[in-house]
Amino acid sequence: MIPLRDDQPRYSQPFINYFLIALNSIIFLFEFGLQLQSPRALNGLIFEFGAIPHAVTTALTGPHFDPASAFLPVFTSMFLHGSWLHLIGNMWVLWIFGDNIEDYLGHFQYLVFYLICGLTASLTHILLNLGSRVPSIGASGAIAGVMGAYFLLFPRAKVLTLVPLIIFFTFWWLPAWIVLGYWFVVQFLSGTSTTITTATQSGGVAFWAHVGGFVAGILLIKVFPERAQRRRYVSW
C-alpha cells in the first residue's frame, strides 16, 4: 500500500518538516554530483558518514575509546540516501505525516523528536547487527518514528492509498491505523525473517531500524507535551 495524502488538518506551517525535506534533498544532490564525478569518492563518503555497526562497536569497545567517532556517523547517516527512489520514497512519507506531528509538538520539539527517533532507529539496527561492516544510511528510521507518533495520535485519520490488486491499481481511503499498522507488521516480519548472517554480509533494507524508529515514536509522543498554542487553536 502506497500512501498518497491524508485528510488530517493542521493549524500551523510545518517549517521544520520543509527544512528536513530540503536538507535531505540538497545533500542527495551533492551525493549525485559526487557520483557523476567519482563513484569511488561517493563510496568513501558513504563509508565515512554512514553508520557501520562494526565501526561503532569498535570505537566504543576497542583499545582506543572514541565516542565521537562512534556517534557522529549514527547522526550523519540519517541525511544520506542511496538512490533517487530511496530519497523520494522517504521524503514523500515525511511530507504526508510529518506536518501533523510538527503541528502537535511545535517546531523545536518536533526537530528534537525527529532526531531522537532517527538515532534510536540506527542504534536498534546496530545492536542487532554488531558485526556488520555494511554502512546504513537513510532517513527512514526517523520517519518511522513520525509514523509511529501519527499512528498513536491520529488513528482515525483517512489516508488515500494506492493499492495494487494483481494486475491493476485502485485507490482507497483507509484509516491511518490500518495503513501504518500494516507497514509496521511488514517491517517486523521482514526483520525477523532476515538472519544476522545475511544482514552482516550484504546490503539491503534495515528493517529493524524501521521497527526501532516506529516504537520510539509511539513511546516518545507520550513523553513530549502537546504545544499549548495548538490546544487553543483546537478549542476554538
C-alpha positions, 0 to 999 in steps of 0.5 A, spaced: 500 500 500 502 506 497 500 512 501 498 518 497 495 524 502 491 524 508 485 528 510 488 530 517 488 538 518 493 542 521 493 549 524 500 551 523 506 551 517 510 545 518 517 549 517 521 544 520 518 538 516 520 543 509 527 544 512 528 536 513 525 535 506 530 540 503 536 538 507 535 531 505 534 533 498 540 538 497 545 533 500 542 527 495 544 532 490 551 533 492 551 525 493 549 525 485 554 530 483 559 526 487 557 520 483 557 523 476 564 525 478 567 519 482 563 513 484 569 511 488 569 518 492 561 517 493 563 510 496 568 513 501 563 518 503 558 513 504 563 509 508 565 515 512 558 518 514 554 512 514 553 508 520 557 501 520 555 497 526 562 494 526 565 501 526 561 503 532 562 497 536 569 498 535 570 505 537 566 504 543 569 497 545 576 497 542 583 499 545 582 506 543 575 509 546 572 514 541 565 516 542 565 521 537 567 517 532 562 512 534 556 517 534 557 522 529 556 517 523 549 514 527 547 522 526 550 523 519 547 517 516 540 519 517 541 525 511 544 520 506 540 516 501 542 511 496 538 512 490 533 517 487 527 512 489 530 511 496 530 519 497 523 520 494 520 514 497 522 517 504 521 524 503 514 523 500 512 519 507 515 525 511 511 530 507 504 526 508 505 525 516 510 529 518 506 536 518 501 533 523 506 531 528 510 538 527 503 541 528 502 537 535 509 538 538 511 545 535 517 546 531 523 545 536 520 539 539 518 536 533 526 537 530 528 534 537 523 528 536 525 527 529 532 526 531 531 522 537 527 517 533 532 517 527 538 515 532 534 510 536 532 507 529 540 506 527 542 504 534 536 498 534 539 496 527 546 496 530 545 492 536 542 487 532 547 487 527 554 488 531 558 485 526 556 488 520 561 492 516 555 494 511 554 502 512 546 504 513 544 510 511 537 513 510 532 517 513 527 512 514 528 510 521 526 517 523 520 517 519 518 511 522 518 514 528 513 520 525 509 514 523 509 511 529 507 518 533 501 519 527 499 512 528 498 513 536 495 520 535 491 520 529 488 513 528 482 515 525 485 519 520 483 517 512 489 516 508 488 515 500 492 509 498 494 506 492 493 499 492 495 494 487 490 488 486 494 483 481 494 486 475 491 493 476 491 499 481 485 502 485 485 507 490 482 507 497 481 511 503 483 507 509 484 509 516 491 511 518 491 505 523 490 500 518 495 503 513 501 504 518 499 498 522 500 494 516 507 497 514 509 496 521 507 488 521 511 488 514 517 491 517 517 486 523 516 480 519 521 482 514 526 483 520 525 477 523 525 473 517 532 476 515 538 472 519 544 476 522 548 472 517 545 475 511 544 482 514 552 482 516 554 480 509 550 484 504 546 490 503 539 491 503 533 494 507 534 495 515 528 493 517 529 493 524 531 500 524 524 501 521 521 497 527 526 501 532 524 508 529 516 506 529 516 504 537 520 510 539 515 514 536 509 511 539 513 511 546 516 518 545 509 522 543 507 520 550 513 523 553 513 530 549 507 535 551 502 537 546 504 545 544 499 549 548 498 554 542 495 548 538 490 546 544 487 553 543 487 553 536 483 546 537 478 549 542 476 554 538 
